[in-house]
Amino acid sequence: MGNILGTILAFTFVFGILVFVHEFGHFFMAKLAGVRVEVFSFGYGKRLFGFKKGDTDYRVSLFPMGGYVKMLGEGLFEKDRPLAPDDLMAKTRFLRLLIMAMGSIMNIVLALVIVAFMNIVGTTVAEYLDERPVIGWIEPGSPAEKAGLRIDDEIVRLAGREVATWSDVHLAVGSKPDRLVKLEVRREGELLPIDLQTESVTRYEMGYAGFQAKILTQIEMVFPGSPAEKAGLKRKDIIRAIDGQPIYFYQFLEVIQKNAGNELRFEVARGGDVLTLPVTPRREGSVGKIGISQVHKSVVKKFGFFAAVGRSFDENLKNVFLVVRFIRGLFTGETPTSQLGGPLAIANFSYTAFRMGWQPLLGWIAIISLQLGVLNLFPIPVFDGGQIFVLVVESIFRRDLGPKARQVWMSIGFVIFAFLIAFVLVNDLVKMLPNGWNSLNPF
């Protein structure tokens, strides 16, 4: 019950911010353009409660799946009706386009501001993500091993695109489950083509290859009375080697578990010093343990104001292209629908981010805000982009669409919108089944 309540509250908080910022963009621009705003609503459907100030009814409505701003004259298609000075249709097409676009612009601005702020205050990230994609570990029996990849291979190209960091590699592989992916790797100075057949993992069908970077182990916590505490290990220590052999994150636990009762000599980086500490794993059941929790070696990234703003633009622009490629992949079949997240998925991720702390939560809000801003600009009726598309067409032909054409366009939009809402909700529910959509196949 606590998880359900927490999920609902986290979703309401995150989605409430996004909807408010989006609708405030429309509201602000409409007021600036001298258009009367009749309704500012969080949610759709029946009015639950609210208040009226001036000409505007500020309300909360029954279905919290978004929100809307209702302006005077909006949705009225009569050809020769009288227009008041503050009627939407009394304004120029350019002003109407700005009003329609400002919601998405505000969502994109929110993402830019959040990412810039996080760059200024500093964020903790895994160090390897910005490193060259040199393979340091391959899971036995994985697609990477079957493809013939080796330790120290550097991935240069993946699926026709150059990859410069492990972050690029994770994004590329994760979006291609159960696909034959062509790689180009640098091995001993020679470029080699590799065919990699990825697998699918998790209910979101993320692509999996089975290789990883040379990730050093960082101690996150030392448990009281444990072998690690007795040996002098401390939080933030970096494990560089065991018994003189370089050791990476995915090998670390295996070595500890196999050496219950055997003294191991840890080479540890602490600050600017390198220490050698003897640690004897304690047998617990059939494996050895030393009493720590460990994470990937992390670094704090912190930038000055102008550098932080510049990086925010770069990161958000990169994410815009990811959104566009993701949508294109849905239509071409390259991206499985299981990777599409609807309200239930957003709620679950919001709760997870909420529990992790304010930085992950802010980062999640930035991601969803950017996606909402970009998707709303797509030329789909009912979306802001659909109305922008009509205004652009009218500007090109220098005449307004007729009332009948507008009604048909809006009717198509409502059908598409209803279908999309129904599909993402069903898709979220189906992902909870053991075999996803295949669970519905009776044969």
C-alpha positions in Angstrom: 0.0 0.0 0.0 2.9 2.3 0.8 4.5 1.7 -2.6 1.2 2.4 -4.4 0.6 5.6 -2.4 4.2 6.7 -3.0 3.9 6.0 -6.7 0.7 8.0 -7.0 2.2 11.0 -5.1 5.5 10.9 -7.1 3.5 10.7 -10.4 1.3 13.6 -9.3 4.3 15.7 -8.3 6.3 15.1 -11.5 3.4 15.2 -13.9 1.9 18.2 -12.1 5.1 20.2 -12.7 5.3 19.3 -16.3 1.6 20.0 -17.0 1.7 23.3 -15.1 4.9 24.5 -17.0 3.4 23.5 -20.4 0.0 25.1 -19.9 1.6 28.2 -18.3 3.5 28.6 -21.5 0.2 28.8 -23.5 -1.4 31.0 -20.8 1.5 33.4 -20.5 1.8 33.9 -24.3 -2.0 34.2 -24.7 -2.1 36.9 -22.1 1.0 38.7 -23.6 -0.8 38.6 -27.0 -4.0 40.0 -25.5 -6.1 36.9 -25.8 -8.8 36.1 -23.2 -8.1 32.8 -21.3 -11.4 31.3 -20.2 -10.0 28.1 -18.6 -6.7 26.9 -17.1 -7.2 23.3 -16.3 -5.1 20.5 -14.8 -6.6 17.4 -16.2 -9.4 16.7 -18.6 -13.1 16.1 -18.2 -15.5 17.1 -15.4 -14.4 20.1 -13.2 -13.7 18.9 -9.7 -12.7 22.1 -8.0 -11.0 25.5 -8.6 -11.5 29.2 -8.5 -12.2 32.0 -10.9 -10.1 35.1 -11.1 -10.8 37.8 -13.7 -11.9 36.1 -16.9 -10.2 32.7 -16.2 -11.5 29.6 -14.4 -8.5 27.9 -12.8 -9.6 24.3 -12.2 -8.6 20.7 -11.5 -10.5 18.2 -13.7 -11.4 14.5 -13.3 -8.8 12.8 -15.5 -5.2 13.9 -14.6 -3.7 12.8 -18.0 -2.6 16.3 -18.9 -4.2 19.7 -19.0 -5.4 22.5 -21.2 -5.8 26.2 -21.6 -9.2 27.3 -23.2 -9.0 30.6 -25.0 -11.8 32.8 -26.3 -12.7 31.7 -29.8 -10.6 28.5 -29.7 -12.3 25.6 -31.4 -15.1 27.8 -32.9 -15.2 27.3 -36.7 -18.0 29.6 -37.8 -16.8 31.4 -40.8 -18.3 34.9 -40.3 -18.8 35.1 -36.6 -18.1 38.5 -34.9 -14.6 38.7 -33.3 -14.0 40.5 -30.1 -10.5 42.2 -29.8 -9.4 39.5 -27.3 -10.6 36.6 -29.4 -7.9 34.1 -30.4 -9.0 34.3 -34.1 -8.7 38.1 -34.0 -4.9 37.7 -33.7 -2.4 37.2 -36.5 -1.4 33.7 -37.5 2.1 34.4 -36.2 0.8 35.3 -32.7 -1.4 32.2 -32.7 1.5 30.0 -33.7 3.6 31.5 -30.8 0.7 30.7 -28.4 0.5 27.1 -29.6 4.2 26.6 -29.5 4.9 28.2 -26.2 3.8 25.2 -24.1 6.4 22.9 -25.7 9.0 25.7 -25.6 8.5 26.1 -21.9 8.9 22.3 -21.4 12.2 22.4 -23.3 13.3 25.5 -21.4 12.6 23.7 -18.1 14.8 20.8 -19.2 17.6 23.2 -20.2 17.4 25.0 -16.9 17.4 21.8 -14.8 20.3 20.3 -16.6 22.3 23.5 -16.4 21.5 23.8 -12.6 22.7 20.2 -12.0 25.9 20.9 -14.0 26.5 23.9 -11.7 25.9 22.3 -8.4 27.6 19.1 -9.5 26.4 15.6 -10.3 27.9 12.2 -9.3 28.2 9.9 -12.3 30.0 6.7 -13.1 33.4 7.6 -14.4 33.6 5.0 -17.2 30.5 6.4 -19.1 32.7 9.2 -20.7 35.6 6.9 -21.4 36.5 5.3 -24.7 34.5 2.1 -25.2 37.4 -0.4 -24.6 36.0 -3.8 -23.4 37.2 -4.9 -20.0 34.7 -7.8 -19.3 32.7 -10.3 -21.3 30.1 -12.4 -19.7 30.5 -16.2 -20.5 28.0 -17.4 -23.0 26.8 -13.9 -23.9 26.2 -12.4 -27.4 29.6 -10.7 -27.1 31.5 -13.9 -26.5 29.6 -15.7 -29.3 30.5 -12.9 -31.7 34.2 -13.3 -30.9 34.7 -10.0 -29.1 37.8 -9.9 -26.8 39.1 -8.0 -23.8 40.8 -4.7 -24.9 38.8 -4.5 -28.1 37.7 -0.9 -28.7 34.3 -0.3 -30.2 34.6 2.3 -33.0 31.3 2.0 -34.8 28.0 0.4 -33.9 25.0 0.0 -36.2 26.5 2.4 -38.7 27.2 5.2 -36.2 30.5 6.3 -34.6 30.6 5.7 -30.8 33.1 7.8 -28.7 32.1 6.8 -25.2 30.5 3.9 -23.2 27.4 6.1 -22.9 27.0 6.1 -26.7 27.4 2.3 -26.7 24.8 1.7 -24.0 22.3 3.9 -25.8 22.9 2.2 -29.1 22.8 -1.4 -27.8 19.9 -0.8 -25.4 17.7 0.4 -28.3 18.3 -2.7 -30.4 17.1 -5.9 -28.7 17.2 -9.1 -30.6 18.9 -7.5 -33.6 21.9 -8.3 -35.7 24.1 -5.3 -35.1 27.2 -4.6 -37.1 30.2 -3.4 -35.1 33.6 -2.2 -36.0 36.3 -2.7 -33.4 39.9 -1.7 -33.1 42.0 -4.8 -32.1 45.8 -4.4 -31.9 45.7 -1.4 -34.2 43.6 -3.1 -36.8 39.9 -2.3 -37.6 37.7 -5.5 -37.7 34.0 -5.9 -38.6 32.0 -7.9 -36.1 28.4 -9.2 -36.4 26.7 -9.1 -33.0 23.3 -10.7 -32.3 21.9 -8.9 -29.3 19.5 -10.4 -26.8 16.5 -8.9 -25.0 16.4 -8.3 -21.3 13.9 -6.9 -18.7 10.2 -6.4 -19.4 11.1 -3.3 -21.4 13.0 -5.5 -23.9 16.3 -3.6 -23.7 19.1 -4.7 -25.9 21.9 -6.7 -24.2 25.3 -7.6 -25.6 27.2 -9.0 -22.5 30.3 -6.8 -22.5 31.3 -4.0 -20.2 34.0 -1.4 -19.6 37.1 -1.6 -17.4 35.1 -0.3 -14.4 37.0 0.1 -11.1 35.1 -0.8 -7.9 34.4 1.9 -5.4 33.4 1.1 -1.8 30.0 2.7 -1.0 29.6 1.3 2.5 31.6 -0.7 5.0 29.5 -2.7 7.5 30.5 -2.6 11.2 32.5 -5.6 12.4 33.1 -6.9 8.9 36.4 -8.2 7.5 36.6 -5.0 5.4 36.4 -2.8 8.5 39.0 -4.9 10.3 41.3 -4.6 7.3 41.0 -0.8 7.3 38.9 -0.4 4.1 36.9 2.9 4.1 34.0 4.4 2.1 35.1 5.9 -1.2 38.2 3.6 -1.4 38.9 2.5 -5.0 40.0 -1.1 -5.5 42.6 -1.2 -8.2 44.0 -4.7 -7.9 43.9 -8.0 -5.9 47.1 -10.0 -5.3 48.8 -7.9 -7.9 46.2 -8.5 -10.7 44.1 -5.6 -12.0 40.5 -6.2 -10.9 37.3 -4.7 -12.4 33.8 -4.4 -11.1 32.3 -7.5 -12.6 35.2 -9.7 -11.5 35.5 -8.3 -8.0 32.6 -10.2 -6.4 33.6 -13.5 -8.1 37.1 -13.3 -6.6 35.8 -12.5 -3.1 33.2 -15.3 -3.2 35.8 -17.9 -4.3 38.3 -17.0 -1.6 36.5 -17.6 1.7 39.2 -17.8 4.4 42.1 -16.9 2.1 44.0 -13.7 2.7 43.8 -11.3 -0.3 46.0 -8.3 -0.8 44.0 -5.3 -1.9 45.6 -2.4 -3.8 43.5 0.5 -2.8 43.5 4.1 -4.0 42.6 6.6 -1.3 42.8 10.2 -2.1 46.2 10.6 -3.6 47.7 7.6 -1.9 47.9 3.9 -2.9 47.7 1.4 0.0 48.1 -2.3 0.2 45.7 -3.9 2.7 45.3 -7.6 3.6 41.6 -8.7 3.6 40.4 -12.2 4.4 36.8 -12.9 3.2 34.6 -14.5 5.8 32.7 -17.6 4.8 28.9 -17.0 4.8 27.1 -20.1 3.5 29.2 -21.4 0.6 30.8 -18.1 -0.5 33.2 -15.5 0.9 32.1 -12.0 1.8 34.0 -9.0 3.2 31.1 -6.8 4.3 30.8 -3.9 1.9 28.5 -2.5 -0.7 30.2 -1.4 -3.9 29.4 0.8 -6.9 31.1 1.8 -10.1 33.9 4.3 -9.6 32.2 7.7 -9.7 33.3 11.3 -10.2 31.6 14.6 -9.4 31.1 16.7 -12.5 30.8 20.4 -11.7 31.0 23.4 -14.2 31.0 27.1 -14.2 27.8 29.0 -15.3 28.6 29.4 -19.0 30.1 25.9 -19.4 27.1 24.4 -17.5 24.6 26.2 -19.9 26.6 25.1 -22.9 26.7 21.4 -21.8 23.0 21.6 -21.0 22.3 22.6 -24.6 24.5 19.9 -25.9 23.0 17.2 -23.7 19.4 18.2 -24.5 20.0 18.4 -28.2 21.5 14.9 -28.1 18.4 13.7 -26.3 16.1 15.4 -28.9 17.7 13.3 -31.6 17.3 10.2 -29.4 13.5 11.0 -29.1 13.2 11.4 -32.9 15.1 8.2 -33.6 13.0 6.4 -31.0 9.7 7.5 -32.6 11.1 6.6 -36.1 12.1 3.2 -34.8 8.5 2.6 -33.5 7.2 3.1 -37.1 10.0 1.0 -38.8 9.8 -1.8 -36.2 13.4 -1.3 -35.0 12.2 -0.2 -31.6 9.9 -2.6 -29.7 6.7 -1.1 -28.2 7.7 -2.5 -24.8 10.3 0.4 -24.7 7.4 2.9 -24.9 6.5 4.1 -21.5 3.0 5.4 -20.7 1.5 6.9 -17.5 2.1 3.7 -15.4 5.7 3.5 -16.4 6.3 7.2 -15.8 4.7 6.8 -12.4 6.9 3.8 -11.5 10.1 5.6 -12.6 9.0 8.8 -10.8 8.7 6.9 -7.6 12.1 5.2 -8.1 13.7 8.6 -8.8 11.9 10.1 -5.8 13.4 7.5 -3.5 16.9 7.9 -4.9 17.0 11.6 -4.0 16.5 15.1 -5.3 19.2 14.9 -8.0 17.8 11.8 -9.8 14.3 13.2 -9.4 15.3 16.5 -11.1 17.1 14.6 -13.8 14.0 12.5 -14.4 11.8 15.6 -14.6 14.2 17.1 -17.1 14.1 14.0 -19.3 10.3 13.8 -19.3 9.9 17.5 -19.8 12.1 17.5 -22.9 10.2 14.5 -24.3 6.8 16.1 -23.6 8.0 19.3 -25.3 9.3 17.5 -28.4 6.4 15.1 -28.8 3.9 17.9 -28.6 5.5 19.5 -31.6 4.7 16.5 -33.8 2.1 17.4 -36.5 -0.7 15.3 -34.9 -4.2 16.8 -34.5 -5.1 17.7 -30.9 -1.3 18.0 -30.1 0.1 21.5 -30.3 2.1 20.5 -33.3 -1.2 19.7 -35.2 -2.5 23.2 -34.7 0.9 24.7 -35.6 0.9 22.6 -38.8 -2.5 24.0 -39.7 -1.3 27.6 -39.1 1.8 26.9 -41.3 -0.4 25.5 -44.1 -2.7 28.5 -43.9 0.3 30.9 -44.0 1.6 29.2 -47.1 -1.7 29.4 -49.0 -2.6 32.8 -47.4 -6.1 31.6 -46.5 -7.8 30.0 -43.5 -9.0 26.4 -43.7 -12.8 26.2 -43.9 -14.9 25.3 -40.9 -15.6 21.8 -42.3 -11.9 21.1 -42.9 -11.1 22.2 -39.4 -13.8 20.0 -37.9 -12.6 17.0 -39.8 -9.0 17.7 -38.8 -9.9 18.0 -35.1 -12.1 14.8 -35.3 -9.2 12.9 -36.7 -7.1 14.3 -33.9 -9.5 13.1 -31.1 -9.6 9.6 -32.6 -5.8 9.5 -32.8 -5.4 10.9 -29.3 -7.9 8.4 -27.8 -6.1 5.5 -29.5 -2.7 6.7 -28.3 -3.9 7.0 -24.7 -5.6 3.6 -24.8 -2.6 2.0 -26.4 0.0 3.3 -23.9 -2.2 2.3 -21.0 -2.7 -1.2 -22.3 1.0 -1.4 -23.2 2.0 -0.5 -19.6 -0.3 -3.2 -18.3 0.8 -5.9 -20.7 4.5 -5.3 -19.8 3.6 -6.5 -16.3 2.6 -9.9 -17.7 5.3 -12.7 -17.6 5.8 -12.7 -21.4 4.5 -9.3 -22.4 2.3 -9.2 -25.5 3.0 -12.9 -26.1 1.1 -13.6 -22.9 -2.1 -12.6 -24.8 -1.4 -15.1 -27.6 -3.6 -18.2 -26.9 -1.7 -20.4 -29.3 
